[in-house]
C-alpha cells in the first residue's frame, strides 16, 4: 500500500513522514509543497521583481526548505515557516544583487541630490565608491528605489516598515549621499 496516495494525510503527517522516511523524501516533499507552490512563486516574484532570476530564487527557496525540513519542529503554521524562508532568500538575493550591481548611474536619477546647485560634478559618477560609505540599510533603500525602480509602497512592504519610515530613511540616505558628494567636491 502506498501511504502517499491514500489522500488521508494532512500536513503534519507529511512532515513526520518526511523526517522519518529518507527513501521517499522527494515524493513527500513534492506533496507537501504542492498546495503552496503558486503562492510561494508569486511571493518571490513580488519580493525580487526580476523575471530573469525568479526561477533561480525559487529553486534556492525550495532547496533551503528541503534542507531545513528534517529539523523542523511543528510549533507554528507551516505556511508561515516556508514564507519566512522565502522572504529571507529573497532579501539575500537582493542584497547580493545590490553588492554586485553597483555601476555608474546618471546623477539626474538621484532626485534629492540633483536639486542641490552647490555641487557641480560631471554627469556620471562612480556610485559604488559613494555607496560604500553608507550603512547597509541606507545602501539597501537606495538600491531598491533607484536600481530596482520600486515604489515607496513596494519598498515599505519589502522592508516591513511604514511608508513614512520608508520616506524618512530614503531622505536621510540621500541627504548623507549629498554630504559625501559635497565633502568630496571640497577636498578636490
MDAnalysis code that builds the backbone (N, CA, C; Angstrom):
import MDAnalysis as mda
import numpy as np

u = mda.Universe.empty(564, n_residues=188, atom_resindex=np.repeat(np.arange(188), 3), trajectory=True)
u.add_TopologyAttr("name", ["N", "CA", "C"] * 188)
u.add_TopologyAttr("resid", np.arange(1, 189))
u.add_TopologyAttr("resname", ["UNK", "UNK", "UNK", "UNK", "UNK", "UNK", "UNK", "UNK", "UNK", "UNK", "UNK", "UNK", "UNK", "UNK", "UNK", "UNK", "UNK", "UNK", "UNK", "UNK", "UNK", "UNK", "UNK", "UNK", "UNK", "UNK", "UNK", "UNK", "UNK", "UNK", "UNK", "UNK", "UNK", "UNK", "UNK", "UNK", "UNK", "UNK", "UNK", "UNK", "UNK", "UNK", "UNK", "UNK", "UNK", "UNK", "UNK", "UNK", "UNK", "UNK", "UNK", "UNK", "UNK", "UNK", "UNK", "UNK", "UNK", "UNK", "UNK", "UNK", "UNK", "UNK", "UNK", "UNK", "UNK", "UNK", "UNK", "UNK", "UNK", "UNK", "UNK", "UNK", "UNK", "UNK", "UNK", "UNK", "UNK", "UNK", "UNK", "UNK", "UNK", "UNK", "UNK", "UNK", "UNK", "UNK", "UNK", "UNK", "UNK", "UNK", "UNK", "UNK", "UNK", "UNK", "UNK", "UNK", "UNK", "UNK", "UNK", "UNK", "UNK", "UNK", "UNK", "UNK", "UNK", "UNK", "UNK", "UNK", "UNK", "UNK", "UNK", "UNK", "UNK", "UNK", "UNK", "UNK", "UNK", "UNK", "UNK", "UNK", "UNK", "UNK", "UNK", "UNK", "UNK", "UNK", "UNK", "UNK", "UNK", "UNK", "UNK", "UNK", "UNK", "UNK", "UNK", "UNK", "UNK", "UNK", "UNK", "UNK", "UNK", "UNK", "UNK", "UNK", "UNK", "UNK", "UNK", "UNK", "UNK", "UNK", "UNK", "UNK", "UNK", "UNK", "UNK", "UNK", "UNK", "UNK", "UNK", "UNK", "UNK", "UNK", "UNK", "UNK", "UNK", "UNK", "UNK", "UNK", "UNK", "UNK", "UNK", "UNK", "UNK", "UNK", "UNK", "UNK", "UNK", "UNK", "UNK", "UNK", "UNK", "UNK", "UNK", "UNK", "UNK", "UNK", "UNK", "UNK"])
u.atoms.positions = np.array([
    [0.850, -1.187, 0.000],
    [0.000, 0.000, 0.000],
    [0.890, 1.242, 0.000],
    [0.574, 2.178, -0.841],
    [1.331, 3.407, -0.920],
    [0.711, 4.433, 0.025],
    [1.442, 4.803, 1.029],
    [0.951, 5.736, 2.052],
    [0.635, 7.099, 1.452],
    [1.412, 7.523, 0.483],
    [1.309, 8.880, -0.035],
    [0.093, 9.097, -0.928],
    [-0.464, 8.052, -1.470],
    [-1.564, 8.224, -2.421],
    [-2.942, 7.982, -1.821],
    [-3.032, 7.732, -0.517],
    [-4.357, 7.448, 0.033],
    [-5.186, 8.706, 0.261],
    [-4.568, 9.900, 0.190],
    [-5.316, 11.143, 0.282],
    [-5.773, 11.490, 1.679],
    [-5.404, 10.706, 2.675],
    [-5.853, 10.969, 4.037],
    [-4.784, 11.661, 4.888],
    [-3.661, 11.952, 4.304],
    [-2.569, 12.566, 5.051],
    [-2.740, 14.072, 5.143],
    [-2.512, 14.578, 6.327],
    [-2.523, 16.027, 6.471],
    [-1.085, 16.534, 6.489],
    [-0.935, 17.809, 6.624],
    [0.383, 18.440, 6.550],
    [1.342, 17.932, 7.621],
    [0.888, 17.834, 8.853],
    [1.779, 17.377, 9.930],
    [2.189, 15.916, 9.734],
    [1.290, 15.086, 9.189],
    [1.656, 13.695, 8.882],
    [2.738, 13.642, 7.809],
    [2.585, 14.471, 6.786],
    [3.586, 14.505, 5.726],
    [4.948, 14.958, 6.262],
    [4.938, 15.930, 7.154],
    [6.197, 16.397, 7.740],
    [6.854, 15.284, 8.540],
    [6.065, 14.565, 9.331],
    [6.602, 13.437, 10.109],
    [7.158, 12.354, 9.189],
    [6.426, 12.025, 8.119],
    [6.908, 11.019, 7.166],
    [8.202, 11.488, 6.500],
    [8.259, 12.768, 6.169],
    [9.469, 13.311, 5.545],
    [10.674, 13.157, 6.472],
    [10.464, 13.465, 7.751],
    [11.563, 13.408, 8.707],
    [12.013, 11.987, 9.004],
    [11.109, 11.022, 8.896],
    [11.437, 9.638, 9.233],
    [11.808, 8.774, 8.038],
    [11.276, 9.079, 6.874],
    [11.452, 8.227, 5.704],
    [12.419, 8.875, 4.711],
    [13.653, 8.453, 4.713],
    [14.661, 9.034, 3.825],
    [14.486, 8.582, 2.370],
    [13.880, 7.442, 2.164],
    [13.767, 6.876, 0.823],
    [12.774, 7.665, -0.034],
    [11.654, 8.045, 0.523],
    [10.610, 8.716, -0.257],
    [10.546, 10.221, 0.020],
    [11.638, 10.811, 0.459],
    [11.631, 12.233, 0.789],
    [11.224, 13.115, -0.389],
    [11.708, 12.819, -1.558],
    [11.382, 13.675, -2.712],
    [9.887, 13.654, -3.014],
    [9.295, 12.481, -2.955],
    [7.867, 12.349, -3.226],
    [7.040, 13.042, -2.141],
    [7.451, 12.879, -0.905],
    [6.743, 13.509, 0.220],
    [6.881, 15.031, 0.136],
    [8.089, 15.486, -0.166],
    [8.329, 16.925, -0.280],
    [7.453, 17.534, -1.378],
    [7.339, 16.837, -2.478],
    [6.502, 17.311, -3.579],
    [5.043, 17.465, -3.143],
    [4.545, 16.480, -2.414],
    [3.160, 16.559, -1.914],
    [2.992, 17.677, -0.887],
    [4.011, 17.894, -0.092],
    [3.957, 18.899, 0.964],
    [3.963, 20.322, 0.394],
    [4.735, 20.546, -0.630],
    [4.888, 21.887, -1.201],
    [3.806, 22.216, -2.234],
    [3.205, 21.218, -2.830],
    [2.242, 21.422, -3.917],
    [1.160, 22.470, -3.604],
    [0.532, 22.450, -2.433],
    [-0.517, 23.461, -2.180],
    [0.028, 24.897, -2.077],
    [1.325, 25.047, -1.824],
    [1.913, 26.370, -1.621],
    [2.701, 26.857, -2.822],
    [2.839, 26.023, -3.835],
    [3.733, 26.317, -4.943],
    [3.432, 27.656, -5.612],
    [2.211, 27.879, -6.039],
    [1.914, 29.107, -6.795],
    [2.023, 30.349, -5.918],
    [1.570, 30.272, -4.682],
    [1.681, 31.447, -3.806],
    [3.139, 31.713, -3.420],
    [3.937, 30.670, -3.286],
    [5.355, 30.823, -2.988],
    [6.073, 31.489, -4.169],
    [5.747, 31.045, -5.355],
    [6.335, 31.624, -6.563],
    [5.942, 33.102, -6.689],
    [4.673, 33.396, -6.477],
    [4.196, 34.781, -6.571],
    [4.843, 35.667, -5.520],
    [4.994, 35.141, -4.328],
    [5.610, 35.906, -3.245],
    [7.053, 36.270, -3.590],
    [7.789, 35.299, -4.113],
    [9.185, 35.554, -4.507],
    [9.252, 36.552, -5.656],
    [8.357, 36.417, -6.605],
    [8.335, 37.343, -7.737],
    [8.037, 38.756, -7.259],
    [7.130, 38.884, -6.328],
    [6.785, 40.197, -5.783],
    [7.983, 40.797, -5.043],
    [8.689, 39.967, -4.294],
    [9.814, 40.453, -3.498],
    [10.994, 40.899, -4.363],
    [11.361, 40.112, -5.365],
    [12.578, 40.455, -6.115],
    [12.297, 41.241, -7.388],
    [11.094, 41.113, -7.938],
    [10.679, 41.884, -9.110],
    [11.692, 41.769, -10.253],
    [12.113, 40.535, -10.538],
    [13.099, 40.299, -11.592],
    [12.784, 38.964, -12.267],
    [12.173, 39.023, -13.426],
    [11.749, 37.806, -14.125],
    [12.924, 36.931, -14.550],
    [14.070, 37.517, -14.783],
    [15.206, 36.733, -15.274],
    [15.803, 35.823, -14.203],
    [15.649, 36.177, -12.933],
    [16.262, 35.345, -11.891],
    [15.244, 34.696, -10.949],
    [13.964, 34.803, -11.255],
    [12.944, 34.254, -10.358],
    [13.061, 32.744, -10.209],
    [13.336, 32.028, -11.289],
    [13.431, 30.571, -11.205],
    [14.581, 30.134, -10.299],
    [15.707, 30.826, -10.389],
    [16.842, 30.503, -9.526],
    [16.523, 30.776, -8.058],
    [15.842, 31.873, -7.805],
    [15.494, 32.224, -6.419],
    [14.508, 31.205, -5.846],
    [13.485, 30.850, -6.613],
    [12.501, 29.872, -6.132],
    [13.162, 28.514, -5.910],
    [14.062, 28.143, -6.801],
    [14.786, 26.879, -6.618],
    [15.615, 26.916, -5.333],
    [16.239, 28.052, -5.060],
    [17.006, 28.200, -3.828],
    [16.100, 28.122, -2.605],
    [14.910, 28.715, -2.702],
    [13.933, 28.641, -1.607],
    [13.548, 27.186, -1.343],
    [13.212, 26.457, -2.395],
    [12.815, 25.056, -2.238],
    [13.956, 24.216, -1.666],
    [15.159, 24.475, -2.104],
    [16.317, 23.753, -1.582],
    [16.516, 24.029, -0.096],
    [16.368, 25.280, 0.296],
    [16.529, 25.626, 1.719],
    [15.419, 24.998, 2.571],
    [14.211, 24.978, 2.052],
    [13.115, 24.330, 2.787],
    [13.404, 22.842, 2.925],
    [13.820, 22.227, 1.835],
    [14.126, 20.789, 1.834],
    [15.229, 20.466, 2.838],
    [16.265, 21.295, 2.888],
    [17.383, 21.063, 3.801],
    [17.005, 21.309, 5.254],
    [16.105, 22.245, 5.498],
    [15.729, 22.585, 6.873],
    [14.592, 21.720, 7.409],
    [13.862, 21.074, 6.542],
    [12.694, 20.293, 6.953],
    [12.991, 19.159, 7.933],
    [14.125, 18.462, 7.838],
    [14.386, 17.411, 8.839],
    [14.483, 17.945, 10.272],
    [14.843, 19.214, 10.418],
    [14.966, 19.818, 11.754],
    [13.725, 20.611, 12.158],
    [12.742, 20.663, 11.273],
    [11.540, 21.451, 11.538],
    [10.787, 20.886, 12.736],
    [10.466, 21.771, 13.672],
    [9.668, 21.404, 14.836],
    [8.339, 22.118, 14.702],
    [7.269, 21.365, 14.686],
    [5.939, 21.875, 14.372],
    [5.390, 22.747, 15.508],
    [5.926, 23.971, 15.643],
    [5.459, 24.907, 16.664],
    [4.337, 25.799, 16.148],
    [4.503, 26.269, 14.935],
    [3.541, 27.211, 14.380],
    [2.958, 26.699, 13.081],
    [2.521, 27.631, 12.270],
    [1.913, 27.299, 10.992],
    [3.026, 27.035, 9.967],
    [2.942, 25.925, 9.281],
    [3.946, 25.532, 8.302],
    [4.086, 26.578, 7.199],
    [2.965, 27.118, 6.760],
    [2.953, 28.121, 5.695],
    [3.793, 29.342, 6.096],
    [3.658, 29.778, 7.328],
    [4.436, 30.910, 7.825],
    [5.921, 30.593, 7.810],
    [6.252, 29.370, 8.184],
    [7.650, 28.944, 8.209],
    [8.263, 28.973, 6.808],
    [7.550, 28.439, 5.813],
    [8.125, 28.422, 4.461],
    [8.162, 29.831, 3.861],
    [7.199, 30.679, 4.210],
    [7.232, 32.056, 3.726],
    [8.385, 32.833, 4.350],
    [8.698, 32.554, 5.580],
    [9.838, 33.203, 6.227],
    [11.130, 32.817, 5.517],
    [11.271, 31.558, 5.194],
    [12.449, 31.111, 4.442],
    [12.486, 31.797, 3.083],
    [11.352, 31.863, 2.409],
    [11.289, 32.511, 1.090],
    [11.675, 33.984, 1.180],
    [11.159, 34.679, 2.176],
    [11.490, 36.094, 2.343],
    [12.983, 36.280, 2.593],
    [13.556, 35.436, 3.449],
    [14.985, 35.550, 3.746],
    [15.838, 35.290, 2.514],
    [15.467, 34.313, 1.713],
    [16.211, 34.036, 0.479],
    [16.084, 35.218, -0.484],
    [14.903, 35.801, -0.580],
    [14.707, 36.963, -1.463],
    [15.532, 38.157, -0.983],
    [15.543, 38.414, 0.324],
    [16.343, 39.510, 0.852],
    [17.826, 39.278, 0.588],
    [18.273, 38.045, 0.746],
    [19.676, 37.722, 0.469],
    [19.994, 37.948, -1.006],
    [19.062, 37.548, -1.863],
    [19.256, 37.748, -3.307],
    [19.361, 39.243, -3.626],
    [18.471, 40.046, -3.047],
    [18.508, 41.489, -3.305],
    [19.790, 42.117, -2.772],
    [20.233, 41.676, -1.600],
    [21.467, 42.222, -1.028],
    [22.666, 41.850, -1.893],
    [22.702, 40.609, -2.354],
    [23.791, 40.154, -3.214],
    [23.777, 40.926, -4.532],
    [22.595, 41.111, -5.068],
    [22.466, 41.835, -6.328],
    [22.887, 43.289, -6.151],
    [22.567, 43.864, -4.996],
    [22.929, 45.246, -4.732],
    [24.451, 45.388, -4.657],
    [25.121, 44.425, -4.039],
    [26.578, 44.495, -3.917],
    [27.259, 44.414, -5.275],
    [26.756, 43.570, -6.159],
    [27.415, 43.343, -7.436],
    [26.853, 44.176, -8.581],
    [25.813, 44.926, -8.324],
    [25.165, 45.668, -9.397],
    [25.410, 47.167, -9.284],
    [26.375, 47.569, -8.472],
    [26.682, 48.990, -8.360],
    [27.437, 49.408, -9.612],
    [26.895, 50.330, -10.323],
    [27.537, 50.784, -11.545],
    [27.303, 52.277, -11.678],
    [27.811, 52.847, -12.711],
    [27.620, 54.276, -12.940],
    [26.168, 54.549, -13.276],
    [25.618, 55.529, -12.600],
    [24.268, 55.975, -12.940],
    [24.303, 57.487, -13.099],
    [23.364, 57.986, -13.804],
    [23.308, 59.417, -14.023],
    [22.913, 60.108, -12.730],
    [23.547, 61.215, -12.447],
    [23.223, 61.970, -11.236],
    [21.781, 62.466, -11.287],
    [21.226, 62.584, -12.480],
    [19.835, 63.037, -12.607],
    [18.855, 62.032, -12.026],
    [19.258, 60.770, -11.877],
    [18.372, 59.759, -11.304],
    [18.209, 59.908, -9.804],
    [19.095, 60.610, -9.182],
    [19.000, 60.782, -7.738],
    [18.270, 62.088, -7.472],
    [17.002, 61.956, -7.115],
    [16.107, 63.101, -7.022],
    [16.635, 64.216, -6.111],
    [16.950, 63.894, -4.882],
    [17.325, 64.909, -3.916],
    [18.662, 65.538, -4.260],
    [19.634, 64.738, -4.633],
    [20.965, 65.254, -4.901],
    [20.952, 66.174, -6.112],
    [20.096, 65.884, -7.079],
    [20.065, 66.697, -8.290],
    [19.503, 68.094, -8.032],
    [18.833, 68.295, -6.900],
    [18.261, 69.605, -6.604],
    [19.282, 70.558, -5.991],
    [20.409, 70.068, -5.569],
    [21.411, 70.913, -4.953],
    [22.309, 71.516, -6.018],
    [22.357, 72.846, -6.067],
    [23.186, 73.506, -7.070],
    [24.603, 73.732, -6.565],
    [24.857, 73.477, -5.267],
    [26.187, 73.686, -4.707],
    [27.203, 72.693, -5.256],
    [26.728, 71.564, -5.678],
    [27.616, 70.516, -6.147],
    [27.667, 70.571, -7.667],
    [28.826, 70.889, -8.191],
    [28.996, 70.928, -9.637],
    [29.884, 69.750, -10.021],
    [29.267, 68.661, -10.461],
    [30.014, 67.451, -10.781],
    [29.670, 66.997, -12.183],
    [30.439, 66.047, -12.682],
    [30.185, 65.504, -14.021],
    [28.832, 64.811, -14.059],
    [28.350, 64.510, -15.274],
    [27.074, 63.820, -15.433],
    [27.101, 62.421, -14.842],
    [28.250, 61.774, -14.881],
    [28.353, 60.409, -14.367],
    [29.315, 60.378, -13.182],
    [28.969, 59.586, -12.176],
    [29.834, 59.402, -11.018],
    [29.901, 57.914, -10.706],
    [30.936, 57.525, -10.014],
    [31.056, 56.122, -9.628],
    [30.274, 55.915, -8.331],
    [29.060, 55.396, -8.467],
    [28.182, 55.235, -7.313],
    [28.681, 54.160, -6.359],
    [29.409, 53.181, -6.865],
    [29.916, 52.120, -5.999],
    [30.782, 52.670, -4.886],
    [31.642, 53.614, -5.212],
    [32.538, 54.212, -4.213],
    [31.735, 55.030, -3.210],
    [30.794, 55.808, -3.713],
    [29.990, 56.643, -2.819],
    [29.093, 55.807, -1.906],
    [28.470, 54.778, -2.483],
    [27.543, 53.965, -1.696],
    [28.259, 53.151, -0.628],
    [29.534, 52.833, -0.840],
    [30.283, 52.085, 0.168],
    [30.427, 52.860, 1.473],
    [30.292, 54.166, 1.411],
    [30.397, 54.985, 2.616],
    [29.091, 55.025, 3.412],
    [28.015, 54.505, 2.837],
    [26.725, 54.477, 3.525],
    [26.585, 53.181, 4.308],
    [25.675, 53.169, 5.277],
    [25.394, 51.946, 6.030],
    [24.610, 50.980, 5.147],
    [24.490, 49.738, 5.618],
    [23.784, 48.723, 4.837],
    [22.336, 49.133, 4.584],
    [21.644, 49.636, 5.603],
    [20.225, 49.989, 5.414],
    [20.074, 51.161, 4.457],
    [21.032, 52.093, 4.467],
    [20.974, 53.219, 3.538],
    [21.247, 52.746, 2.110],
    [22.228, 51.851, 1.948],
    [22.510, 51.289, 0.627],
    [21.301, 50.507, 0.113],
    [20.670, 49.759, 1.022],
    [19.540, 48.925, 0.645],
    [18.385, 49.759, 0.097],
    [18.063, 50.850, 0.783],
    [16.911, 51.642, 0.345],
    [17.208, 52.378, -0.955],
    [18.439, 52.824, -1.145],
    [18.809, 53.461, -2.413],
    [18.771, 52.437, -3.536],
    [19.261, 51.236, -3.261],
    [19.221, 50.178, -4.274],
    [17.786, 49.854, -4.672],
    [16.916, 49.672, -3.693],
    [15.531, 49.313, -4.001],
    [14.820, 50.421, -4.775],
    [15.104, 51.666, -4.425],
    [14.409, 52.787, -5.075],
    [14.953, 53.078, -6.468],
    [16.284, 53.118, -6.626],
    [16.853, 53.599, -7.879],
    [17.376, 52.497, -8.794],
    [17.914, 51.412, -8.234],
    [18.397, 50.321, -9.075],
    [17.272, 49.351, -9.418],
    [16.426, 49.031, -8.417],
    [15.315, 48.121, -8.659],
    [14.082, 48.854, -9.179],
    [14.073, 50.174, -9.066],
    [12.985, 51.024, -9.533],
    [11.647, 50.643, -8.888],
    [11.681, 50.434, -7.574],
    [10.471, 50.103, -6.835],
    [9.841, 51.368, -6.280],
    [8.544, 51.332, -6.082],
    [7.846, 52.458, -5.473],
    [8.074, 52.436, -3.969],
    [7.751, 53.531, -3.319],
    [7.907, 53.588, -1.864],
    [6.996, 52.580, -1.171],
    [5.821, 52.363, -1.723],
    [4.908, 51.372, -1.162],
    [5.516, 49.974, -1.242],
    [6.093, 49.629, -2.383],
    [6.727, 48.317, -2.540],
    [7.930, 48.171, -1.603],
    [8.707, 49.231, -1.474],
    [9.868, 49.193, -0.582],
    [9.433, 49.022, 0.862],
    [8.388, 49.729, 1.248],
    [7.914, 49.607, 2.630],
    [7.416, 48.198, 2.920],
    [6.812, 47.541, 1.930],
    [6.385, 46.148, 2.103],
    [7.580, 45.214, 2.229],
    [8.584, 45.414, 1.394],
    [9.768, 44.550, 1.424],
    [10.524, 44.695, 2.750],
    [10.679, 45.929, 3.207],
    [11.444, 46.173, 4.428],
    [10.601, 46.057, 5.695],
    [9.302, 45.854, 5.521],
    [8.369, 45.731, 6.652],
    [8.402, 46.968, 7.552],
    [8.338, 48.131, 6.916],
    [8.270, 49.394, 7.636],
    [7.116, 50.203, 7.054],
    [6.729, 51.264, 7.752],
    [5.647, 52.105, 7.252],
    [6.161, 52.951, 6.086],
    [5.230, 53.510, 5.330],
    [5.626, 54.345, 4.194],
    [6.346, 55.590, 4.685],
    [5.886, 56.183, 5.786],
    [6.554, 57.380, 6.296],
    [7.977, 57.061, 6.762],
    [8.182, 55.889, 7.373],
    [9.529, 55.487, 7.760],
    [10.392, 55.245, 6.525],
    [9.776, 54.714, 5.490],
    [10.480, 54.480, 4.221],
    [10.920, 55.808, 3.603],
    [10.019, 56.785, 3.586],
    [10.354, 58.095, 3.041],
    [11.486, 58.741, 3.830],
    [11.396, 58.644, 5.151],
    [12.410, 59.260, 6.005],
    [13.761, 58.584, 5.816],
    [13.781, 57.255, 5.725],
    [15.029, 56.529, 5.528],
    [15.656, 56.895, 4.185],
    [14.814, 57.008, 3.143],
    [15.325, 57.388, 1.826],
    [15.839, 58.826, 1.849],
    [15.101, 59.720, 2.480],
    [15.521, 61.115, 2.572],
    [16.873, 61.224, 3.282],
    [17.016, 60.515, 4.402],
    [18.275, 60.570, 5.156],
    [19.438, 59.965, 4.370],
    [19.168, 58.898, 3.658],
    [20.226, 58.275, 2.850],
    [20.670, 59.222, 1.737],
    [19.713, 59.863, 1.081],
    [20.056, 60.803, 0.017],
    [20.752, 62.050, 0.564],
    [20.332, 62.492, 1.723],
    [20.983, 63.642, 2.375],
    [22.427, 63.302, 2.703],
    [22.649, 62.115, 3.241],
    [24.006, 61.677, 3.553],
    [24.833, 61.540, 2.282],
    [24.231, 61.036, 1.224],
    [24.916, 60.928, -0.063],
    [25.297, 62.314, -0.574],
    [24.414, 63.268, -0.403],
    [24.717, 64.655, -0.787],
    [25.901, 65.175, 0.013],
    [25.916, 64.938, 1.303],
    [27.020, 65.395, 2.150],
    [28.345, 64.773, 1.714],
    [28.312, 63.502, 1.350],
    [29.524, 62.825, 0.879],
    [30.003, 63.461, -0.423],
    [29.069, 63.713, -1.337],
    [29.424, 64.373, -2.600],
    [30.003, 65.756, -2.355],
    [29.400, 66.489, -1.466],
    [29.851, 67.851, -1.147],
    [31.243, 67.809, -0.535],
    [31.467, 66.862, 0.387],
    [32.777, 66.691, 1.023],
    [33.843, 66.354, -0.010],
    [33.541, 65.450, -0.928],
    [34.479, 65.069, -1.986],
    [34.776, 66.244, -2.905],
    [33.768, 67.045, -3.183],
    [33.945, 68.205, -4.076],
    [34.853, 69.235, -3.424],
    [34.713, 69.461, -2.122],
    [35.536, 70.435, -1.411],
    [36.984, 69.933, -1.327],
    [37.160, 68.642, -1.125],
    [38.507, 68.091, -0.982],
    [39.276, 68.066, -2.303],
    [38.602, 68.220, -3.434],
    [39.276, 68.185, -4.745],
    [39.982, 69.474, -5.038],
])
